[in-house]
Amino acid sequence: MDLNIQIPDNTASIFEYLQKGLFISSNSTSEEVRDMYNEIDENYESLYQYFSQINYTLERGNEYFFFSRIEPKATLEQKIMRAYYWIDVLDFFKTYDETFGPGFRFQPEQILVETNINMLLQNKLDGMRKHFSDKDIRKEVLENMIRQLTKDSFLEQENEKTNTYKVISRRTAASTCRRSDATWKWSDSAPPRPITATCSKQVPA
């Protein structure tokens, strides 16, 4: 290991956060996370070199950073199921609001109200049951989706009192593709990024 690499004083905190499979985003609601983003942005080359020595790759996305790591390949069936899950999740939220993306704010209660009067949205939410439990009511299905997105740091709860969530900076398939009119190709990348998708037809954001 090269001990001459100059790294920030809070490198240990950055590593501890990223190795959990979380993203460090520029527009996080957490001041601590935003500070870590700035530290990485200013010291990216040295941190990239430092982490590579312990078999972690520091990846730079669109206003976010994350770790990738070579891991044993999953089975083809697992890859396909994982990819379809994320496509369904992103398709549901884009159906709710085409502007869904980084910076977007919403309350789960609003989505449920819209679902009750929007048959297309209702069908898509019902279809998500296959990823969880057929016995789950719609509210529980939505809660499971939001819980997973928050765990993977795609969302943050901005206001606990009003139960308001914010979409964190991320380059996702939903920003350019819709499952209904696109030809999808995906790959099972290293955690925490769920899928990489490209499509033959571009959809305005």
Secondary structure, 3 states (H helix, E strand, C coil): CCCCCCCCCCHHHHHHHHCCCCCEECCCCCHHHHHHHHHHHHCHHHHHHHHHCCCCEEEECCCEEEEECCCCCCCHHHHHHHHHHHHHHHHHHHHHCCCCCCCCEECHHHHHHHHHHCHHHHHHHHHHHHHCCCCCCHHHHHHHHHHHHHHCCCEEEEECCCCEEEECCCCCHHHCCCHHHCCCEEECCCCCCCCEEECCCCCCC
